[in-house]
């Protein structure tokens, strides 16, 4: 019985000692040892700079495998780094090829009709779409590190390229100059991608937030679908603008004299078939091949239908002619000087960045599923190289297609060999089968594109954004409405602007929190998250949840003083003792610059005028070094810098006594 009483008394004494207020007397013999905040040895400036460069540009130390290797070994490793096919090719076997062959044939059946449609979306001849699925995938197969990406033209980049190019050159009146500008934009898209990868600047694409991408892609999908109403309804005179108001005005304006019922019957019936096939594939993953071959089935059936019924003579618009043969060289057609050089460069940079963002996102998604590493910088070099070579072989901007990559994955691809198989099928199509597409109705191409872009509208992601982060939802909707109601480039500008605005807002207006003590512990937590946390009488504990830089240092100082003013007003109303100590919890503060140092100096002097003592808890190694270097640690007092908030609350009163 006596032992139980003793234990209970001891535990109460421990709890009390852990949460002593500044007004309580302290007995040094009863207090546990307090570890001082460590001041790490200052690093050499050159070493610091080298470490920062390595962490920024050479994450994971890519040169580590080269250590201790012979010259031949280094050459082989370098070859494998540039051409990953050398690495996986040495272990390639027939079993793997079987999976890649099936996957390659499957995505080829999907890509051929899509390529013809996407070329029209970019206002280019249909053969340029097929060219883009021949040369770029071959280059990527040798240089790309993703096993699952299927390369070729995609809807969003085709729309972006088409809408930007037609603002410079009319694709109908001056088709040759338009193609030259398209090749120029493709060249600079490749140069942009290659440069980012070569100089390991891949982190720059992360500045376009996921929310902005979701909104931009959704808006682009709506815009693309609206553009296809021209082919789906058989309208001859259609607006060149992409905003929803202009498009709908053009559609309804031609209601009585521009719509063709035969075209509508073909387009709508086959669109229903494509959406049904997509639904079947989504419900049963084993039937992934149904939506994959559905576009080719539609092309074959509709072409045969138009041919035997002579529907082309009754207003049904058809493809008519696809140039036979593989890619002709186009290097001499690229603008390296003249009035179109700058415009081609600007359009190329925009298209390249969007293509890069889409490809990297797709590659990371499937790499995570299959549990292998994807080097983003290598991907950029591969994508850039294939687009530079593509621009010289009559291709326009190519990137990873999500729909084709998903089919490639589900079809059982093992390596990038599936892209080579697809390229071989496209080669055979260009050489021997282009004449078979003569009677393919444009309505079918419109149906294929509409069914393909439906998947870009991610309603679940938008719903999740609303639940998790309202600012992200606003960013998403801003990009979406910018694309739908204004233009693709304005939507992209809004997406980028909102992404940067969010970064600036978070940096310039960081979070701070009032901390309280969790009863019975030495733990101090946010009183909003833990309502049971109790404020310590006479002490205000504030946590700063970010690094302190010139952009936020003044705000943080003013916010802390506002916390103090508000707290003192509340205490005054209640007739309680005023605040004597301000503890700043600095665990989340990873860095501080000279502006932050000056802000703390100003905070210290403001607190002195209020007879409030400033205490710091748990500054990190970088912060404590700078505090000592700037003499702020001496100004505040070495004895007022603690390892934890609990230490500050427990020991400061004793050290303040005479």
C-alpha positions as CSV (number, residue, x, y, z in Angstrom):
1,X,0.0,0.0,0.0
2,X,2.8,2.4,1.0
3,X,4.6,1.6,-2.2
4,X,1.6,2.5,-4.3
5,X,1.2,5.8,-2.6
6,X,4.8,6.6,-3.1
7,X,4.6,5.7,-6.8
8,X,1.6,7.8,-7.3
9,X,3.2,10.8,-5.5
10,X,6.3,10.3,-7.7
11,X,4.4,10.3,-10.9
12,X,2.5,13.5,-9.9
13,X,5.8,15.1,-9.1
14,X,7.2,14.1,-12.5
15,X,4.2,15.6,-14.3
16,X,4.5,18.8,-12.3
17,X,8.2,19.1,-13.0
18,X,7.6,18.6,-16.7
19,X,5.1,21.4,-17.0
20,X,6.4,24.0,-14.5
21,X,5.3,27.5,-15.1
22,X,7.7,30.5,-15.0
23,X,6.3,31.7,-11.7
24,X,7.2,28.4,-9.9
25,X,10.4,28.0,-7.9
26,X,12.9,25.5,-9.3
27,X,15.3,23.3,-7.4
28,X,18.4,22.4,-9.5
29,X,18.9,19.1,-7.7
30,X,15.4,17.9,-8.8
31,X,15.8,18.9,-12.5
32,X,17.0,16.6,-15.2
33,X,20.1,17.4,-17.3
34,X,19.3,19.7,-20.2
35,X,21.4,19.2,-23.4
36,X,22.5,22.4,-25.0
37,X,21.7,23.1,-28.7
38,X,24.6,21.8,-30.7
39,X,26.5,24.2,-33.0
40,X,27.9,22.1,-35.9
41,X,31.3,22.8,-37.3
42,X,31.1,25.3,-40.1
43,X,31.6,23.7,-43.5
44,X,33.9,24.9,-46.2
45,X,32.1,27.3,-48.6
46,X,33.2,25.3,-51.6
47,X,32.0,22.0,-50.0
48,X,28.7,23.6,-49.2
49,X,28.3,24.9,-52.8
50,X,29.4,21.5,-54.3
51,X,26.9,19.6,-52.1
52,X,24.1,22.0,-53.1
53,X,24.9,21.5,-56.8
54,X,25.0,17.8,-56.4
55,X,21.7,17.6,-54.6
56,X,20.0,19.9,-57.1
57,X,21.4,18.7,-60.4
58,X,22.8,15.2,-59.7
59,X,20.3,13.6,-57.4
60,X,21.3,10.0,-56.5
61,X,24.9,10.6,-57.7
62,X,24.6,9.2,-61.3
63,X,28.3,8.9,-61.6
64,X,28.7,6.5,-58.7
65,X,28.7,3.3,-60.9
66,X,31.7,4.7,-62.8
67,X,34.0,4.6,-59.8
68,X,36.6,1.9,-59.9
69,X,35.8,0.9,-63.4
70,X,38.3,0.4,-66.2
71,X,38.1,2.6,-69.4
72,X,36.2,-0.1,-71.2
73,X,33.8,-0.5,-68.3
74,X,33.2,3.3,-68.1
75,X,32.6,3.3,-71.9
76,X,30.0,0.5,-71.6
77,X,28.3,2.2,-68.6
78,X,28.2,5.5,-70.6
79,X,26.8,3.7,-73.6
80,X,24.1,2.2,-71.4
81,X,23.3,5.5,-69.8
82,X,22.7,7.2,-73.2
83,X,21.2,4.1,-74.8
84,X,19.3,2.0,-72.2
85,X,18.5,-0.5,-75.0
86,X,22.1,-1.7,-74.6
87,X,21.4,-2.6,-70.9
88,X,18.1,-4.5,-71.3
89,X,19.0,-5.8,-74.8
90,X,21.7,-8.1,-73.6
91,X,19.2,-10.1,-71.5
92,X,16.4,-9.9,-74.1
93,X,14.8,-13.2,-75.1
94,X,11.9,-14.7,-77.1
95,X,9.5,-14.8,-74.1
96,X,9.9,-11.0,-73.6
97,X,9.6,-10.4,-77.4
98,X,6.3,-12.3,-77.4
99,X,4.7,-9.8,-74.9
100,X,6.2,-6.8,-76.8
101,X,5.0,-8.1,-80.1
102,X,1.4,-8.4,-78.9
103,X,1.6,-5.0,-77.2
104,X,3.1,-3.4,-80.3
105,X,0.5,-4.8,-82.7
106,X,-2.3,-3.7,-80.3
107,X,-1.1,-0.1,-79.9
108,X,-0.5,0.1,-83.7
109,X,-4.1,-0.7,-84.4
110,X,-5.0,2.1,-82.0
111,X,-2.4,4.7,-83.2
112,X,-3.0,4.6,-87.0
113,X,-6.5,6.0,-86.9
114,X,-5.6,8.3,-84.0
115,X,-2.6,9.7,-85.9
116,X,-4.7,10.6,-88.9
117,X,-7.2,12.4,-86.7
118,X,-4.6,14.2,-84.6
119,X,-2.8,15.5,-87.7
120,X,-6.1,17.1,-88.7
121,X,-6.3,18.6,-85.3
122,X,-2.9,20.2,-85.8
123,X,-4.0,21.3,-89.3
124,X,-1.5,19.1,-91.0
125,X,-1.8,16.5,-93.7
126,X,-2.8,13.0,-92.4
127,X,0.6,11.5,-93.4
128,X,2.4,13.8,-91.0
129,X,0.5,12.1,-88.1
130,X,1.7,8.7,-89.4
131,X,5.3,10.0,-89.8
132,X,5.2,11.0,-86.2
133,X,4.5,7.4,-85.1
134,X,7.3,6.0,-87.2
135,X,10.6,7.9,-86.5
136,X,10.2,9.3,-82.9
137,X,9.2,5.9,-81.4
138,X,12.3,4.3,-83.0
139,X,14.5,7.0,-81.4
140,X,12.8,6.7,-78.1
141,X,13.1,2.9,-78.0
142,X,16.9,3.3,-78.1
143,X,17.2,6.2,-75.7
144,X,14.1,6.1,-73.4
145,X,14.2,4.5,-70.0
146,X,10.4,3.8,-69.6
147,X,9.3,0.3,-70.5
148,X,5.6,1.3,-70.9
149,X,5.3,4.7,-72.7
150,X,3.9,4.5,-76.2
151,X,5.2,7.4,-78.3
152,X,3.4,9.4,-81.0
153,X,1.2,12.5,-81.5
154,X,-1.3,13.3,-78.8
155,X,-4.5,15.3,-78.7
156,X,-3.6,18.1,-76.3
157,X,-0.2,18.9,-78.0
158,X,-1.8,18.7,-81.5
159,X,-4.5,21.1,-80.4
160,X,-2.0,23.5,-78.8
161,X,0.3,23.4,-81.8
162,X,-2.6,23.8,-84.3
163,X,-4.2,26.7,-82.4
164,X,-0.9,28.6,-82.0
165,X,0.4,28.0,-85.5
166,X,-2.8,29.1,-87.3
167,X,-2.6,32.4,-85.5
168,X,0.6,33.0,-87.4
169,X,0.0,31.4,-90.8
170,X,-3.2,30.3,-92.4
171,X,-3.0,26.5,-92.9
172,X,-5.3,26.5,-95.9
173,X,-4.0,29.5,-97.9
174,X,-0.4,28.9,-97.2
175,X,-0.1,25.2,-96.3
176,X,3.7,24.9,-97.2
177,X,4.7,27.8,-94.9
178,X,2.5,26.4,-92.2
179,X,4.2,23.0,-92.3
180,X,7.6,24.7,-92.2
181,X,6.6,26.6,-89.1
182,X,5.3,23.3,-87.6
183,X,8.7,21.6,-88.2
184,X,10.4,24.7,-86.7
185,X,8.3,24.5,-83.6
186,X,9.0,20.8,-83.3
187,X,12.7,21.4,-83.6
188,X,12.7,23.9,-80.8
189,X,10.4,21.8,-78.7
190,X,13.1,19.1,-79.0
191,X,15.9,21.5,-78.2
192,X,14.0,22.7,-75.1
193,X,13.4,19.2,-73.9
194,X,17.0,18.1,-74.6
195,X,18.4,21.1,-72.9
196,X,16.4,20.6,-69.7
197,X,17.5,17.0,-69.5
198,X,21.1,17.5,-70.4
199,X,21.6,20.3,-67.8
200,X,19.4,18.3,-65.4
201,X,16.8,21.0,-65.0
202,X,13.9,18.5,-64.9
203,X,12.7,19.9,-61.6
204,X,11.4,23.0,-63.5
205,X,8.4,21.1,-64.8
206,X,7.3,20.5,-61.2
207,X,6.4,24.1,-61.0
208,X,3.2,23.3,-63.0
209,X,1.0,21.9,-60.2
210,X,-1.0,18.8,-60.5
211,X,-4.2,20.8,-60.0
212,X,-3.4,23.2,-62.9
213,X,-2.6,20.2,-65.1
214,X,-5.9,18.5,-64.3
215,X,-7.8,21.7,-65.2
216,X,-5.8,22.3,-68.3
217,X,-6.2,18.8,-69.6
218,X,-9.9,18.8,-68.9
219,X,-10.4,22.1,-70.6
220,X,-8.3,21.0,-73.6
221,X,-10.4,17.8,-73.8
222,X,-13.7,19.9,-74.0
223,X,-12.1,22.2,-76.6
224,X,-10.9,19.2,-78.7
225,X,-14.3,17.6,-78.5
226,X,-16.0,20.8,-79.6
227,X,-13.6,21.2,-82.5
228,X,-14.6,17.7,-83.7
229,X,-18.2,18.8,-84.2
230,X,-17.1,20.1,-87.6
231,X,-16.3,16.6,-88.8
232,X,-19.1,14.9,-86.7
233,X,-21.8,17.1,-88.2
234,X,-20.4,17.5,-91.6
235,X,-20.0,21.3,-91.4
236,X,-17.9,22.9,-94.2
237,X,-17.5,26.5,-92.9
238,X,-16.3,26.3,-89.3
239,X,-14.7,28.9,-87.1
240,X,-10.9,28.9,-86.5
241,X,-11.4,30.0,-82.9
242,X,-11.3,27.5,-80.1
243,X,-13.4,29.1,-77.4
244,X,-16.7,27.5,-76.6
245,X,-18.8,30.6,-77.5
246,X,-17.3,30.9,-81.0
247,X,-17.6,27.2,-81.6
248,X,-21.2,26.9,-80.5
249,X,-22.1,30.0,-82.5
250,X,-20.5,28.5,-85.6
251,X,-22.3,25.1,-85.0
252,X,-25.8,26.6,-84.5
253,X,-25.3,29.2,-87.2
254,X,-25.0,26.4,-89.8
255,X,-27.9,24.3,-88.4
256,X,-30.2,24.8,-91.3
257,X,-27.8,24.7,-94.2
258,X,-24.5,23.2,-93.0
259,X,-25.3,19.9,-91.2
260,X,-25.2,16.7,-93.2
261,X,-27.5,13.9,-91.9
262,X,-25.5,11.1,-93.5
263,X,-22.3,12.3,-91.8
264,X,-24.1,12.7,-88.5
265,X,-25.5,9.1,-88.8
266,X,-22.1,7.7,-89.4
267,X,-20.3,9.8,-86.8
268,X,-22.8,9.4,-84.0
269,X,-23.4,5.7,-84.4
270,X,-19.7,4.8,-84.5
271,X,-19.0,7.2,-81.6
272,X,-21.6,5.3,-79.5
273,X,-19.8,2.0,-80.5
274,X,-16.4,3.4,-79.4
275,X,-17.8,4.6,-76.1
276,X,-19.4,1.2,-75.5
277,X,-16.1,-0.5,-76.3
278,X,-14.3,1.9,-73.9
279,X,-16.9,1.0,-71.2
280,X,-16.4,-2.7,-71.7
281,X,-12.7,-2.4,-71.4
282,X,-13.0,-0.4,-68.3
283,X,-15.4,-2.8,-66.6
284,X,-13.3,-5.9,-67.5
285,X,-9.6,-5.4,-67.6
286,X,-9.1,-8.7,-69.5
287,X,-11.0,-7.2,-72.4
288,X,-8.5,-4.3,-72.7
289,X,-8.1,-5.2,-76.4
290,X,-11.7,-4.3,-77.2
291,X,-11.3,-0.5,-76.9
292,X,-7.8,-0.9,-78.4
293,X,-9.0,-2.4,-81.7
294,X,-12.3,-0.6,-81.8
295,X,-10.9,2.5,-83.7
296,X,-9.4,0.4,-86.4
297,X,-12.7,-1.6,-86.7
298,X,-14.6,1.7,-87.0
299,X,-12.2,2.9,-89.8
300,X,-12.5,-0.4,-91.7
301,X,-16.3,-0.6,-91.5
302,X,-17.0,3.0,-92.2
303,X,-14.6,3.2,-95.1
304,X,-16.2,0.1,-96.7
305,X,-19.7,1.6,-96.0
306,X,-18.8,4.9,-97.7
307,X,-17.2,3.1,-100.6
308,X,-20.1,0.8,-101.4
309,X,-22.8,3.5,-100.9
310,X,-20.9,6.4,-102.6
311,X,-21.7,8.5,-99.6
312,X,-18.9,10.9,-100.5
313,X,-21.1,12.1,-103.4
314,X,-23.8,13.0,-100.9
315,X,-21.8,15.4,-98.8
316,X,-19.9,13.0,-96.6
317,X,-16.4,14.4,-96.3
318,X,-13.6,11.8,-96.6
319,X,-9.8,11.7,-96.2
320,X,-9.3,11.4,-99.9
321,X,-5.5,11.2,-100.1
322,X,-2.6,10.1,-97.8
323,X,0.8,10.4,-99.4
324,X,2.5,7.1,-99.9
325,X,6.0,6.4,-98.6
326,X,8.1,7.0,-95.4
327,X,9.1,10.3,-94.0
328,X,10.8,12.7,-96.5
329,X,13.6,14.9,-95.0
330,X,12.6,18.3,-93.8
331,X,15.8,19.8,-92.4
332,X,15.9,22.5,-95.1
333,X,12.3,23.5,-94.3
334,X,13.1,24.6,-90.7
335,X,13.3,28.3,-90.1
336,X,16.6,29.2,-88.6
337,X,16.3,32.9,-89.6
338,X,13.6,35.3,-90.7
339,X,10.3,36.6,-89.3
340,X,9.0,33.1,-88.4
341,X,12.1,32.0,-86.4
342,X,11.1,33.7,-83.2
343,X,7.5,32.6,-83.4
344,X,8.5,29.0,-84.1
345,X,10.8,29.2,-81.1
346,X,8.1,30.4,-78.7
347,X,5.5,27.9,-79.9
348,X,8.1,25.1,-79.7
349,X,9.0,25.9,-76.1
350,X,5.4,25.9,-75.0
351,X,4.6,22.7,-76.9
352,X,7.8,21.0,-75.7
353,X,7.0,21.8,-72.0
354,X,3.4,20.5,-72.3
355,X,4.6,17.4,-74.1
356,X,7.3,16.9,-71.5
357,X,4.9,17.3,-68.5
358,X,2.5,14.7,-70.0
359,X,5.3,12.2,-70.9
360,X,7.0,12.4,-67.5
361,X,3.7,12.0,-65.6
362,X,2.8,8.9,-67.7
363,X,6.2,7.4,-67.3
364,X,6.2,7.9,-63.5
365,X,2.8,6.4,-63.2
366,X,3.6,3.1,-64.9
367,X,7.1,3.0,-63.3
368,X,5.5,3.2,-59.9
369,X,3.1,0.3,-60.8
370,X,5.9,-1.9,-62.0
371,X,8.3,-0.7,-59.3
372,X,11.3,0.5,-61.4
373,X,13.1,3.8,-61.4
374,X,12.5,6.3,-64.1
375,X,15.2,9.0,-64.6
376,X,13.3,12.1,-65.5
377,X,16.4,13.8,-67.0
378,X,17.2,10.8,-69.2
379,X,13.6,10.9,-70.4
380,X,13.9,14.5,-71.3
381,X,17.1,13.9,-73.3
382,X,15.4,11.0,-75.2
383,X,12.2,13.0,-75.8
384,X,14.2,16.0,-77.0
385,X,16.4,13.9,-79.3
386,X,13.4,12.2,-80.9
387,X,11.7,15.5,-81.6
388,X,14.8,17.1,-83.0
389,X,15.3,14.2,-85.4
390,X,11.5,14.1,-86.0
391,X,11.5,17.8,-87.1
392,X,14.1,16.8,-89.7
393,X,11.9,14.0,-91.0
394,X,8.5,15.7,-91.5
395,X,7.2,14.9,-88.0
396,X,5.5,17.3,-85.6
397,X,5.8,17.2,-81.7
398,X,5.6,13.7,-80.3
399,X,5.3,12.6,-76.7
400,X,3.9,9.9,-74.5
401,X,0.2,9.1,-75.1
402,X,-1.7,8.1,-72.0
403,X,-4.4,6.0,-73.8
404,X,-1.8,4.1,-75.9
405,X,0.6,3.7,-73.0
406,X,-2.3,2.2,-70.9
407,X,-3.1,-0.2,-73.7
408,X,0.6,-1.0,-74.1
409,X,0.8,-1.8,-70.3
410,X,-2.3,-3.9,-70.2
411,X,-1.2,-5.8,-73.4
412,X,1.8,-7.1,-71.5
413,X,4.7,-5.0,-72.9
414,X,8.1,-5.8,-71.3
415,X,10.4,-3.3,-72.9
416,X,10.5,-0.4,-75.3
417,X,10.6,-3.0,-78.1
418,X,6.8,-2.6,-78.4
419,X,7.5,0.9,-79.8
420,X,9.7,-0.6,-82.4
421,X,7.0,-3.1,-83.4
422,X,4.5,-0.3,-83.6
423,X,6.9,1.7,-85.8
424,X,7.3,-1.3,-88.1
425,X,3.5,-1.6,-88.5
426,X,3.3,2.2,-89.3
427,X,6.1,1.7,-91.8
428,X,4.1,-1.0,-93.6
429,X,1.0,1.2,-93.6
430,X,2.9,4.1,-95.1
431,X,4.5,1.9,-97.8
432,X,1.6,-0.3,-98.8
433,X,-1.8,0.7,-97.2
434,X,-2.3,4.5,-97.4
435,X,-4.6,4.1,-100.5
436,X,-7.0,2.1,-98.3
437,X,-7.8,5.2,-96.2
438,X,-9.1,7.2,-99.2
439,X,-12.7,6.7,-98.4
440,X,-12.4,7.0,-94.6
441,X,-15.0,9.6,-93.5
442,X,-13.8,12.5,-91.5
443,X,-16.7,11.8,-89.1
444,X,-15.0,8.6,-88.0
445,X,-11.8,10.5,-87.2
446,X,-13.8,13.0,-85.2
447,X,-15.5,10.1,-83.3
448,X,-12.1,8.5,-82.6
449,X,-10.7,11.7,-81.2
450,X,-13.8,12.5,-79.1
451,X,-13.7,9.0,-77.5
452,X,-10.0,9.3,-76.9
453,X,-10.1,12.7,-75.1
454,X,-13.1,11.8,-72.9
455,X,-10.5,10.1,-70.6
456,X,-8.7,13.4,-70.1
457,X,-11.6,14.8,-68.1
458,X,-10.8,13.5,-64.6
459,X,-14.0,14.3,-62.5
460,X,-12.7,12.2,-59.5
461,X,-9.5,14.2,-59.4
462,X,-11.5,17.5,-59.4
463,X,-13.7,16.2,-56.6
464,X,-10.7,15.2,-54.6
465,X,-9.1,18.7,-55.1
466,X,-12.3,20.3,-53.7
467,X,-12.2,18.0,-50.6
468,X,-8.5,18.4,-49.9
469,X,-7.4,21.9,-51.0
470,X,-9.8,24.7,-52.1
471,X,-6.9,26.7,-53.5
472,X,-5.9,23.8,-55.7
473,X,-9.5,23.5,-56.8
474,X,-9.5,27.2,-57.8
475,X,-6.3,26.7,-59.8
476,X,-7.9,23.7,-61.5
477,X,-11.0,25.6,-62.4
478,X,-9.0,28.7,-63.5
479,X,-7.0,26.7,-66.0
480,X,-10.2,24.8,-67.2
481,X,-12.3,27.9,-67.8
482,X,-9.3,29.7,-69.4
483,X,-9.0,27.0,-72.0
484,X,-12.7,26.5,-72.6
485,X,-13.8,30.2,-72.7
486,X,-10.8,32.0,-74.1
487,X,-8.0,29.9,-75.7
488,X,-5.5,27.1,-75.1
489,X,-2.6,29.5,-74.6
490,X,-4.6,31.7,-72.2
491,X,-5.6,28.6,-70.3
492,X,-2.0,27.5,-70.1
493,X,-0.9,30.9,-69.0
494,X,-3.6,30.9,-66.2
495,X,-2.4,27.4,-65.2
496,X,1.2,28.5,-64.9
497,X,0.3,31.8,-63.2
498,X,-1.9,30.1,-60.6
499,X,0.8,27.5,-59.9
500,X,3.3,30.3,-59.3
501,X,0.8,32.3,-57.3
502,X,0.3,29.4,-54.9
503,X,4.1,29.0,-54.5
504,X,4.4,32.7,-53.8
505,X,1.5,32.7,-51.4
506,X,2.8,29.8,-49.4
507,X,6.3,31.3,-49.3
508,X,5.3,34.9,-48.4
509,X,2.4,33.9,-46.1
510,X,3.6,30.8,-44.2
511,X,1.7,29.1,-41.5
512,X,2.4,29.8,-37.8
513,X,0.7,28.1,-34.9
514,X,0.1,28.7,-31.1
515,X,1.3,25.7,-29.1
516,X,0.0,24.3,-25.8
517,X,1.1,21.5,-23.5
518,X,-0.7,18.2,-23.7
519,X,-1.7,17.3,-20.1
520,X,0.6,14.8,-18.4
521,X,3.4,15.1,-21.0
522,X,6.3,17.3,-22.0
523,X,4.8,17.6,-25.5
524,X,3.7,20.9,-27.0
525,X,1.3,20.9,-30.0
526,X,-0.9,23.2,-32.0
527,X,-3.9,24.2,-29.9
528,X,-6.2,24.1,-32.9
529,X,-5.3,20.5,-33.7
530,X,-5.3,19.5,-30.0
531,X,-8.0,21.5,-28.2
532,X,-7.0,19.8,-24.9
533,X,-3.6,21.3,-25.1
534,X,-3.2,23.9,-22.3
535,X,-1.4,27.3,-22.6
536,X,1.3,27.8,-20.1
537,X,0.7,30.8,-17.9
538,X,3.0,33.7,-18.7
539,X,4.4,32.1,-21.8
540,X,3.4,32.4,-25.4
541,X,4.7,29.6,-27.6
542,X,4.6,30.1,-31.3
543,X,5.8,27.7,-34.0
544,X,7.0,28.9,-37.4
545,X,6.3,26.3,-40.1
546,X,8.7,27.3,-42.8
547,X,12.2,28.5,-43.7
548,X,12.6,32.3,-43.0
549,X,13.6,34.3,-46.1
550,X,13.4,37.9,-47.3
551,X,10.0,37.2,-48.8
552,X,8.4,36.2,-45.5
553,X,10.6,37.5,-42.7
554,X,8.7,40.7,-42.2
555,X,5.3,38.9,-42.2
556,X,6.5,36.3,-39.7
557,X,7.8,39.0,-37.3
558,X,4.5,40.9,-37.6
559,X,2.4,37.7,-37.2
560,X,4.3,36.8,-34.0
561,X,3.7,40.3,-32.6
562,X,0.0,40.1,-33.5
563,X,-0.2,36.7,-31.7
564,X,1.4,38.4,-28.7
565,X,-0.9,41.5,-28.8
566,X,-4.1,39.3,-29.2
567,X,-3.0,37.1,-26.3
568,X,-2.3,40.0,-24.0
569,X,-5.6,41.6,-24.8
570,X,-7.4,38.4,-23.9
571,X,-5.4,38.0,-20.6
572,X,-6.1,41.6,-19.7
573,X,-9.9,41.1,-20.2
574,X,-9.7,38.0,-17.9
575,X,-7.6,39.8,-15.3
576,X,-4.8,37.2,-15.7
577,X,-1.0,37.8,-15.6
578,X,0.5,39.2,-18.8
579,X,3.0,37.4,-21.1
580,X,6.5,37.4,-19.8
581,X,8.2,35.0,-22.2
582,X,7.8,34.3,-26.0
583,X,9.1,30.9,-27.1
584,X,9.6,30.5,-30.8
585,X,9.6,26.8,-31.8
586,X,12.0,26.6,-34.8
587,X,12.1,22.9,-35.6
588,X,10.3,23.4,-39.0
589,X,12.7,26.3,-39.9
590,X,15.2,24.7,-42.2
591,X,17.0,27.9,-43.2
592,X,17.2,31.6,-42.5
593,X,18.7,34.4,-44.6
594,X,20.0,37.8,-43.6
595,X,16.5,39.4,-43.9
596,X,15.3,36.7,-41.4
597,X,18.2,37.5,-39.1
598,X,17.3,41.2,-39.2
599,X,13.6,40.3,-38.5
600,X,14.6,38.4,-35.4
601,X,16.7,41.3,-34.2
602,X,13.8,43.7,-34.7
603,X,11.5,41.2,-32.9
604,X,13.9,41.0,-30.0
605,X,14.0,44.8,-29.6
606,X,10.2,45.0,-29.9
607,X,9.8,42.4,-27.2
608,X,12.3,44.3,-24.9
609,X,10.0,47.3,-25.1
610,X,7.2,45.2,-23.9
611,X,9.3,43.5,-21.1
612,X,8.9,40.1,-22.8
613,X,11.9,37.7,-23.0
614,X,12.6,36.0,-26.4
615,X,13.4,32.3,-26.2
616,X,14.3,30.0,-29.1
617,X,13.6,26.2,-29.2
618,X,15.4,23.7,-31.3
619,X,16.9,25.7,-34.2
620,X,18.4,23.4,-36.8
621,X,22.1,23.2,-37.8
622,X,21.9,25.8,-40.6
623,X,19.9,28.2,-38.5
624,X,22.0,28.0,-35.3
625,X,25.2,28.5,-37.4
626,X,23.7,31.7,-38.9
627,X,22.5,32.9,-35.5
628,X,26.0,32.6,-34.1
629,X,27.7,34.0,-37.2
630,X,25.4,37.1,-37.0
631,X,25.8,37.5,-33.2
632,X,22.0,37.2,-32.7
633,X,22.7,34.2,-30.4
634,X,24.8,36.5,-28.2
635,X,22.2,39.3,-28.4
636,X,19.4,37.0,-27.3
637,X,21.6,35.1,-24.9
638,X,23.1,31.6,-25.2
639,X,21.1,30.6,-22.2
640,X,17.9,31.4,-24.0
641,X,18.3,28.9,-26.8
642,X,16.9,25.4,-25.9
643,X,16.8,22.0,-27.4
644,X,13.0,21.8,-26.9
645,X,10.0,23.8,-25.9
646,X,9.8,21.7,-22.7
647,X,13.3,22.7,-21.8
648,X,12.5,26.3,-22.4
649,X,9.3,26.2,-20.2
650,X,11.1,24.2,-17.5
651,X,14.4,25.9,-17.1
652,X,14.1,29.5,-18.2
653,X,12.6,30.9,-14.9
654,X,15.6,29.4,-13.0
655,X,18.2,30.9,-15.3
656,X,16.4,34.3,-15.1
657,X,16.6,34.5,-11.4
658,X,19.4,36.6,-9.9
